[in-house]
Amino acid sequence: MTITTAPSDAAIHNNKPFAKRLRVVFAGTPEFAAVSLEALINQQDTLNIDIVAVYTQPDRKAGRGQKLSASAVKEVALANDIVVEQPVTFKKSSTEGMAARQTLRSYQPDLMIVAAYGLILPIGVLNTPTHGCLNIHASLLPRWRGAAPIHRALLAGDEETGITIMQMDKGLDTGDMLYKTSASIASDETAASLHDKMAELGATAIATVLKDLSHYQAQAVVQDDNQANYAEKLVKTEGEVDWSQPAATIERQIRGLTPWPGAYTFLNGQRVKILAALPINTTQKTDKPAGTVVSVGRKAILVACGQETGQPDSHGAHDEQLSNTLAITRLQFAGGKPMTAEQLCHGNQLNDGDQFTTESK
């Protein structure tokens, strides 16, 4: 499905711009959202908007000292003298939720822009702004609805992803799509690098829509629920490597979970973080058991993985097996600093024949 990336000259001519500046409320929490907020603040005159309030999650304890820490969005808002609201709920069944709804109404918003806010917005909130609520979602909907679209795209081996600007409804990322823009996923892409790419793309996308909001809302496209899948929230245990999996799967796991929760394994009962590995582009094989360190070399540490059946060729036949070794380039032992393969090659912390295992073994 293709959504027009920009209105035609005729469409712009036929769509009258809003006579007054739109009163915009922005809702978001992490750095992904902060990038869009800062971009919108800098373009308020160009986009004919006024950001009248910013909503973000309450301050959380963070770091070793467990001190209260403001969200990235709050820091941007305060730096630009924009009022910040941090409700804990919008549920009308609670006194706090009803108060939060009243506060939102008091800003008389024309539009609410939401990006990784982390708080459920009931239908009563979605209907408060004159033009509703727009969501900046980091996937090409309806693929990867949900909390972790960037990570899931990498873990699944997707070759592209993107940003969808969506008119929010009561479902989970089910609203009509106003605008989509795609980006390729590089073979060495990590969740961290793809996050930064998507954050910048999201900022550009929302600005594009705001330049002619009436056009994009009039041309909104309904999502095909039959094509939808869900990007479930990450849990820490997803980082544990199962060496019986194919090398390509494990390599995606390392990239898709960097920096959090990170991929890890165990050596003699001690946790070892796997920080980086080379893209899978060889067919080197071994008869060693899965998890065995085949060789500790200066360029990479080769570890045996599970077998993977190849794709059928033009005659319908299958390659018996594809690559079943993973080339690790950086590791970190418990209590130590990150080390390159070359550093490990010159030390004695890892040797040929060592066995990486799961925690239960």
C-alpha positions as CSV (number, residue, x, y, z in Angstrom):
1,M,0.0,0.0,0.0
2,T,1.3,3.4,-0.9
3,I,0.4,6.7,0.7
4,T,1.2,9.9,-1.1
5,T,4.3,11.4,0.4
6,A,3.3,14.9,-0.4
7,P,0.2,16.7,-1.7
8,S,0.2,17.8,-5.3
9,D,0.3,21.5,-6.2
10,A,-3.4,21.3,-7.1
11,A,-4.2,19.7,-3.7
12,I,-2.3,22.5,-1.9
13,H,-4.2,25.1,-3.9
14,N,-7.6,23.5,-3.2
15,N,-7.0,23.0,0.5
16,K,-7.2,26.3,2.4
17,P,-4.7,26.8,5.1
18,F,-5.9,27.1,8.7
19,A,-6.7,30.8,9.3
20,K,-5.3,30.7,12.8
21,R,-2.3,29.1,14.3
22,L,-3.1,25.7,15.6
23,R,-2.8,25.2,19.4
24,V,-0.8,22.0,19.7
25,V,-0.3,19.8,22.7
26,F,2.7,17.4,22.4
27,A,2.8,14.1,24.4
28,G,5.9,11.9,24.5
29,T,8.6,10.7,26.9
30,P,11.9,9.2,25.6
31,E,14.5,10.6,23.3
32,F,12.7,9.3,20.2
33,A,9.8,11.8,21.0
34,A,12.2,14.6,22.1
35,V,13.7,14.8,18.6
36,S,10.3,15.5,17.1
37,L,9.4,18.0,19.9
38,E,12.5,20.0,19.4
39,A,12.1,20.1,15.6
40,L,8.5,21.3,16.0
41,I,9.5,24.0,18.5
42,N,12.0,25.3,16.0
43,Q,9.4,25.3,13.2
44,Q,6.4,26.8,15.0
45,D,6.2,29.9,12.7
46,T,6.8,27.9,9.5
47,L,4.1,25.3,10.5
48,N,1.7,27.9,11.8
49,I,1.4,26.2,15.2
50,D,1.8,27.1,18.9
51,I,2.9,24.3,21.2
52,V,0.9,25.3,24.3
53,A,1.7,22.3,26.6
54,V,3.8,19.2,26.7
55,Y,2.7,16.0,28.4
56,T,5.2,13.4,29.5
57,Q,5.5,10.5,32.0
58,P,6.2,11.4,35.7
59,D,9.8,11.6,36.7
60,R,11.4,8.2,37.4
61,K,14.2,7.0,39.5
62,A,17.3,6.1,37.5
63,G,21.0,5.4,37.8
64,R,22.9,3.9,40.7
65,G,21.7,6.6,43.1
66,Q,18.1,6.1,42.1
67,K,17.5,9.8,41.9
68,L,14.4,11.1,40.2
69,S,15.1,11.8,36.6
70,A,13.1,13.9,34.1
71,S,12.3,12.5,30.7
72,A,14.0,13.6,27.6
73,V,10.8,15.3,26.4
74,K,10.5,17.2,29.7
75,E,14.0,18.5,29.4
76,V,13.4,19.9,25.9
77,A,10.1,21.5,27.0
78,L,11.6,23.2,30.1
79,A,14.6,24.4,28.1
80,N,12.1,26.2,25.8
81,D,9.8,27.5,28.6
82,I,6.8,25.3,27.6
83,V,4.5,24.2,30.4
84,V,4.8,20.5,31.3
85,E,2.0,18.2,32.5
86,Q,2.8,14.8,34.0
87,P,-0.5,13.0,34.9
88,V,-0.4,9.4,36.1
89,T,-3.7,8.5,34.4
90,F,-6.5,9.8,32.2
91,K,-9.1,7.3,33.4
92,K,-12.4,8.9,34.2
93,S,-12.9,6.3,36.9
94,S,-10.4,8.1,39.1
95,T,-10.2,11.6,40.5
96,E,-6.7,12.1,39.1
97,G,-7.9,11.0,35.6
98,M,-10.8,13.4,35.6
99,A,-8.6,16.3,36.7
100,A,-6.1,15.4,34.0
101,R,-8.9,15.5,31.4
102,Q,-10.0,18.9,32.6
103,T,-6.5,20.3,32.5
104,L,-6.1,19.1,28.9
105,R,-9.4,20.8,27.9
106,S,-8.2,24.0,29.5
107,Y,-5.5,24.3,26.9
108,Q,-8.2,24.3,24.2
109,P,-6.0,22.2,21.9
110,D,-6.6,22.1,18.1
111,L,-4.3,19.1,17.8
112,M,-2.4,16.6,20.0
113,I,0.8,15.0,18.7
114,V,1.8,11.8,20.4
115,A,5.2,10.0,20.1
116,A,6.1,7.1,22.5
117,Y,4.1,8.7,25.3
118,G,3.7,5.5,27.3
119,L,0.3,6.4,28.8
120,I,-3.0,5.1,27.4
121,L,-5.2,7.8,25.9
122,P,-8.9,7.0,26.3
123,I,-11.4,7.9,23.6
124,G,-12.5,10.9,25.6
125,V,-8.9,12.3,25.5
126,L,-8.5,11.4,21.8
127,N,-11.6,13.4,21.0
128,T,-10.6,16.5,23.0
129,P,-8.5,18.3,20.3
130,T,-10.5,19.8,17.5
131,H,-8.5,17.8,14.9
132,G,-7.9,14.8,17.1
133,C,-4.6,13.1,18.0
134,L,-1.8,12.2,15.6
135,N,0.7,9.5,16.4
136,I,4.3,9.3,15.2
137,H,4.8,5.5,14.9
138,A,8.2,3.9,14.1
139,S,7.1,1.3,11.6
140,L,5.3,0.9,8.3
141,L,1.8,0.1,9.6
142,P,0.1,-2.2,9.9
143,R,3.3,-4.1,10.3
144,W,4.7,-3.8,13.9
145,R,1.9,-2.3,15.8
146,G,2.8,-2.0,19.5
147,A,5.6,-1.0,21.9
148,A,8.9,-2.1,20.2
149,P,8.6,-1.8,16.5
150,I,12.3,-0.8,15.9
151,H,13.6,-3.8,17.8
152,R,11.1,-6.3,16.2
153,A,11.9,-5.2,12.7
154,L,15.6,-5.9,13.3
155,L,14.9,-9.2,15.1
156,A,12.7,-10.4,12.2
157,G,15.3,-9.5,9.6
158,D,13.2,-6.8,7.8
159,E,15.0,-5.1,5.0
160,E,13.1,-1.8,5.5
161,T,11.0,0.0,8.0
162,G,9.8,3.6,8.4
163,I,7.5,6.1,10.0
164,T,3.7,6.2,9.9
165,I,1.8,9.3,10.9
166,M,-1.5,7.9,12.1
167,Q,-4.9,9.4,13.2
168,M,-5.2,7.8,16.7
169,D,-8.3,5.8,17.6
170,K,-9.1,3.6,20.6
171,G,-7.2,0.6,19.2
172,L,-3.5,-0.3,19.6
173,D,-2.0,1.6,16.6
174,T,-5.0,0.8,14.5
175,G,-6.0,4.3,13.3
176,D,-6.1,5.6,9.8
177,M,-2.8,6.3,8.1
178,L,-2.1,9.9,7.0
179,Y,1.5,9.5,5.8
180,K,4.2,6.9,5.4
181,T,7.8,7.2,4.6
182,S,10.3,4.3,4.5
183,A,14.0,3.7,5.1
184,S,16.3,0.8,4.5
185,I,17.8,-1.3,7.3
186,A,21.5,-1.7,6.9
187,S,23.2,-5.0,7.5
188,D,25.1,-3.6,10.5
189,E,22.1,-1.7,11.9
190,T,21.6,-1.9,15.6
191,A,18.5,-0.9,17.6
192,A,20.4,2.2,18.7
193,S,21.4,3.4,15.3
194,L,17.9,2.5,13.8
195,H,16.3,4.4,16.7
196,D,18.2,7.5,15.9
197,K,17.4,7.2,12.2
198,M,13.7,6.7,12.9
199,A,13.7,9.6,15.4
200,E,14.9,12.0,12.7
201,L,12.6,10.6,10.1
202,G,9.7,10.9,12.5
203,A,10.5,14.6,13.1
204,T,10.5,15.2,9.3
205,A,7.3,13.2,8.8
206,I,5.2,15.1,11.3
207,A,6.4,18.4,10.0
208,T,5.4,17.3,6.5
209,V,1.9,16.5,7.6
210,L,1.5,19.7,9.6
211,K,2.3,21.7,6.5
212,D,-1.0,20.6,5.0
213,L,-3.0,18.8,7.7
214,S,-6.4,19.1,6.1
215,H,-5.1,17.4,2.9
216,Y,-3.5,14.4,4.7
217,Q,-6.6,13.9,7.0
218,A,-8.8,14.0,3.9
219,Q,-6.7,11.4,2.2
220,A,-6.3,9.1,5.2
221,V,-6.1,5.3,4.4
222,V,-7.7,2.6,6.6
223,Q,-5.2,-0.1,7.8
224,D,-5.6,-3.6,6.6
225,D,-6.0,-5.6,9.9
226,N,-5.2,-8.8,8.0
227,Q,-1.7,-7.6,7.4
228,A,-1.1,-6.5,11.0
229,N,1.4,-8.0,13.4
230,Y,2.5,-6.9,16.9
231,A,5.7,-5.6,18.3
232,E,5.5,-6.8,21.9
233,K,7.4,-5.0,24.6
234,L,10.9,-6.3,25.2
235,V,11.8,-8.3,28.3
236,K,15.3,-8.7,29.6
237,T,15.4,-12.5,29.2
238,E,15.1,-12.1,25.4
239,G,18.8,-11.2,25.5
240,E,19.9,-14.8,26.4
241,V,21.4,-16.5,23.4
242,D,20.2,-19.9,22.4
243,W,23.2,-21.3,20.5
244,S,21.0,-24.0,18.9
245,Q,19.5,-21.2,16.8
246,P,21.0,-20.4,13.3
247,A,23.9,-17.9,13.2
248,A,21.9,-15.4,11.3
249,T,19.1,-15.4,13.9
250,I,21.7,-14.8,16.7
251,E,23.4,-12.1,14.8
252,R,20.1,-10.3,14.4
253,Q,19.4,-10.8,18.1
254,I,22.7,-9.1,19.0
255,R,21.9,-6.0,16.8
256,G,18.3,-5.9,17.6
257,L,18.8,-5.9,21.4
258,T,21.7,-3.3,21.4
259,P,21.9,-1.4,23.7
260,W,19.0,-2.9,25.8
261,P,18.6,-5.5,27.0
262,G,21.7,-6.7,25.2
263,A,22.6,-10.2,24.1
264,Y,24.4,-12.4,26.6
265,T,25.5,-16.0,27.2
266,F,27.4,-17.9,30.0
267,L,30.9,-19.3,30.3
268,N,31.6,-21.4,33.3
269,G,28.5,-20.0,35.0
270,Q,29.6,-16.4,34.5
271,R,27.6,-14.0,32.3
272,V,29.3,-12.7,29.1
273,K,27.8,-9.9,27.1
274,I,28.0,-10.2,23.3
275,L,28.4,-6.6,22.0
276,A,29.0,-7.1,18.3
277,A,29.3,-9.7,15.6
278,L,30.0,-9.6,11.9
279,P,27.1,-9.8,9.4
280,I,26.5,-13.4,8.2
281,N,28.0,-13.6,4.8
282,T,30.0,-16.8,4.7
283,T,29.1,-20.5,4.6
284,Q,31.8,-21.7,7.1
285,K,30.7,-24.9,8.8
286,T,31.8,-26.9,11.8
287,D,30.9,-30.2,13.4
288,K,31.4,-28.7,16.9
289,P,28.4,-28.7,19.3
290,A,26.4,-25.4,19.4
291,G,28.0,-22.9,21.7
292,T,31.5,-24.2,21.2
293,V,34.3,-21.6,20.6
294,V,35.7,-22.9,17.4
295,S,38.6,-20.4,17.2
296,V,39.7,-17.2,19.0
297,G,41.2,-15.1,16.2
298,R,42.4,-11.5,16.0
299,K,39.5,-10.4,13.7
300,A,36.7,-12.5,15.2
301,I,35.8,-15.3,17.6
302,L,34.0,-18.1,15.8
303,V,31.3,-19.8,17.7
304,A,29.3,-22.9,16.6
305,C,25.6,-22.3,16.2
306,G,22.6,-24.4,15.1
307,Q,22.0,-25.5,11.6
308,E,19.8,-23.6,9.1
309,T,18.2,-25.1,6.0
310,G,18.8,-23.1,2.8
311,Q,16.2,-21.7,0.5
312,P,15.3,-23.8,-2.5
313,D,17.1,-23.1,-5.8
314,S,15.5,-22.7,-9.2
315,H,15.1,-26.5,-9.5
316,G,13.4,-26.8,-6.1
317,A,16.4,-28.4,-4.4
318,H,17.7,-27.2,-1.0
319,D,21.2,-26.4,0.1
320,E,21.8,-28.9,2.9
321,Q,23.1,-26.2,5.4
322,L,24.0,-22.6,5.5
323,S,26.4,-20.9,7.8
324,N,26.5,-22.3,11.3
325,T,29.3,-20.2,12.9
326,L,28.9,-16.7,14.3
327,A,31.9,-14.3,14.1
328,I,31.9,-12.3,17.3
329,T,34.0,-9.1,17.4
330,R,33.4,-7.7,20.8
331,L,32.6,-9.3,24.2
332,Q,32.4,-8.1,27.8
333,F,33.0,-10.4,30.8
334,A,31.2,-9.8,34.1
335,G,33.0,-7.0,36.0
336,G,35.3,-6.2,33.0
337,K,35.5,-3.8,30.2
338,P,34.4,-4.4,26.6
339,M,37.1,-6.3,24.7
340,T,37.8,-6.7,21.0
341,A,38.5,-10.1,19.4
342,E,42.1,-9.0,19.1
343,Q,42.4,-8.2,22.8
344,L,40.9,-11.6,23.7
345,C,43.2,-13.3,21.3
346,H,46.2,-12.0,23.2
347,G,44.7,-12.9,26.6
348,N,43.6,-16.1,28.3
349,Q,40.0,-15.3,29.2
350,L,38.7,-17.3,26.2
351,N,40.2,-20.3,24.4
352,D,39.4,-22.6,21.5
353,G,37.1,-25.3,22.7
354,D,35.4,-23.3,25.5
355,Q,31.7,-23.8,25.7
356,F,29.1,-21.0,25.9
357,T,25.9,-22.2,27.6
358,T,22.5,-21.0,28.8
359,E,21.9,-20.0,32.4
360,S,20.1,-23.2,33.2
361,K,23.0,-25.4,32.2
